[in-house]
């Protein structure tokens, strides 16, 4: 049964040593300040770059299709691969993402200005058609997406200009545009999704998104390997790690041993 979607964790921008709230073999820790006002990260800022590291997940991801992303493994992986039209920062603030502007002046419309210069991993440009197609997938119950209840007030999603997508609501919903920062607001390449069909987001079908990392390999029962996309559009979020292996480690003894020996660089719980 679907659970409340947890916060996503982006691995690359600060890598292991600056990751907020993660535990690693390098003894990076973080704690909440006594007055509850924020985080205190007990580690120096990341410096330089890494060839790669290994991160442990509590169990294997069931899917990497964004509209079916609901638990920790899926969200941890997808936060580094597929971007949403609205970006949620580590400070839990909302800012423009793949939409350079979000207009909510009409209480029954959310007008998105599609960001120029964004490319998918294959080098093709992201278009308004890709954005509208991706958002519309949440309105198709036959696809088995988990975000339908959040989209219950949406009547339609349509391209309304060369770089504009308009979400029309049946009734005002002050929270809806914030939902676009979740995986249901992620953008995939329309042609790729149509070509892969039901295999999209599986080990066989793969993904095609715009994020700072691209999917290299998904070995079922073992790990997901992602690598840095050097054509990524946002230099502020450029990863410091060139490659990350996200390994499913359900056994606590194996996890402990991996952390102690350095076979696993980090995890969170």
N, C-alpha and C positions, 0 to 999 in steps of 0.2 A: 504494500500500500504506500502511495507517495507520502514522503515526509516533507516538512518544511525545508526549503532549499537553503543549504548552508552558504556562508560567504565563500567566494572564490579566492584562490591563492595564486598569485603570479610568481613564478619561480625565477625568472631571468633577470629582472632589473637590478636586484641586489645580490643575486645568487644566494649561496648558503649563509655566508657570514653576516649578512644584513637582513635576513629574512625575519619578518616580524612574527613572533609567537611560535617559531618552529624549534624543534629539538634536533641537534645533529651531533655527530661524533666529534665535531670541533667545539663542543660545549657552548654553542650559542644559546642564550636564554633571553626571555623577555618576561616582564611582569607588569601588572597594572599598578599605577601609582596609588598610594594609600587613600587619597581623596577621590579616586575613581575618575580623575580628569583625563587620563590618557595612558599611553604605553611608555614604559621605560625600557629601551633596548640595551642590554648589557653586552655589547659587542662593538668593535670599531666599524666604521663604514667600509664597504667593500672597495677594494683597490684592484686595478688591472683586470685581466680577463682569465677565464678558465677554459681549458680544453673541454671539460665536462664534469659531471658528477652524477651520482645515483641517488634517487629519492625513493623511499619506501611508501607504498600505499597500503591501507589495511586489507584491501581485497581488490580484485580485478574490476575494471570498469565494465559495465554491462553493454554500453553503447557510447559512441562519441557523436551521435546526432544531437545537435544543440537543443532541439525541442524536446528531447527525452533525457536531458541532463538534469539530475535531481539529487545526487548524493555526492559524497566527498571525492571518490576517485574520478568520476566523470567531471565534476566541477574543477578539480585541481588540474586535470589535463587540459580541458577545454579553455580555461582561463588564459592559457598560454598559446592557444591555437586560433580560436575564433573570437572575434571582437564584436561587441554590440554597438548599436547606434548611440547609446548613452553609456558613458564610462563611470564606473564606481571606483573611487580612489581608495588607497589603503586607509585614509582617514574617514572613510564612509561618506564622502561628499560626491555629488553628482556633477559631471562636467561633460562637454561635448565629446563624442566618440567618433564613430563612423558617420554620424550626422554632425556637421560643423555648427548647426543651429537647430534648436528645438523651439518652435513657436506654439504656445498654449494659450494665446490671447483669446481665442474662441473656445469656450468651455466644452464644446462638442467636437473639437478637432485638435489633432496633434500634427503640426506641419513640420516635416523633417527636411532640412537642406542637406543633401548628400555631399559629403566631403570630396573635393576634387583631389586627384593625385594618388588615390589609394589603389593598390594592385593586389590581386590574389597571388598565391605562391607561384602559379604558372606564368606570371607576368602580365596577364590580362587585366584591364582596368575594371574596377568596380563601378557599376552603373545603378541608376535609380531603379531599373528593372530588377536587378539582383536584390536590392533592398526590399522592394515590395513583395517579390516572390518569397523571400525568406520569412518575412513577417506574416505573410498570408498562410504559411504552413501551420501556424498556431490555430488557424480557424478551420482546419480540416481534421475532424475527429478520426477519420479513417487512418490517419498517419500514426495515431497512438501517442501523440504528444501529451506532456504532463501539465502544460500551462493553461489549458482551456479555461479554468475558472477565473484566471486573471484577465482573460480576454472576453469575458461574458458581455461587456458593454460595447464591444467593437462591432460596428456594422460592416465596415469595409476598409481595405487598404488598397490605395491606388496611386499610380504614377500621375502626378498633376503638373509636371514640368520637366525640363531636361535634367534638372538636378533636384527634383522635389518629389517627395512622397507624402501623401496625406492619409492619416488614419482618422476615419469618421466614427464618432461614438453615437450610440443610440440615446445615451443620457450622459451628463457630465460625470467624469471620474477623475478626481484630482490626483489619484495615486497612479493612474495608468502609465503616464509617461515615465514614471520611475521604474515601472516593470520592464521598460525597454533596456535597462541596464543589466538585467538578468540574461540567462542564456536564451530566453525566448526572443530577445532583441538582437541575437547574433546574426551575422550575414554570411551566407554561403553562396558560392557561384551557381547561378540558376542552371546553366547548361550542364555542369558537372553533376548536380543533384538529379536532374532528369535522366541523365545517361546511366547513373548507378541505380536509380530506383530504390527498391527496398534494401539494397546493399549499402546505401549511403550511411556512413558512421559506423560501419562494421570493419573487422580486419580485412575482409575481401574488398569492400568498396572504398574505404578510406574517406578522406575529407578534402575540401578545397575552400580555404578561408583566407583571411588577410592578416592574421596575427603575427607577433614577433618571432614565433617558432612555427615550423612546418612539421607535419607528420612524416617521419621516415619509415618506421616499421612498427607494426603491432603484432607481436607474437602471442597468440592466445595462450593463457595459462602461465605466461612468463612476464612480459614487460611491454611497455610502449616506449619507443625511442623517438625523440623530437630533436630537431636541430635548428639553429638560428637562421632566420630568413634575413639575409643581408640587404634585401631590397625593401625592408620594412619602412613604412612611411613616417613613423614617429620617432625621431632620434632621442627624445626624452625617455622613452621606454625601451630603448635598445638593450637586449640582454647582454650580460657580461659572460655568460656561459655559451660556448659554441654547440654543446650537445648535452642532452639530459636523458637519462634512462629512468623511467618511472616503473618500479618493480613492485608487483603484488606480493606482499609478505604477510600472510595471515597469522603465522605462528609467532608468538611473542618471544620464545626462546631463540628462534632463528633471527628475529629482528634485533634482539639484544646482542647476540653474537656478531651480527653484521655491523652494528654500530661500533662495537668495541674493537673489531678488527680493521675497520675502515673500509670493508667491502661495500657498506652502505654509508653514504655521507650524511643523511638526515631523514627526518620524518616529522610529522606533527600529530598531536592527539589532544 
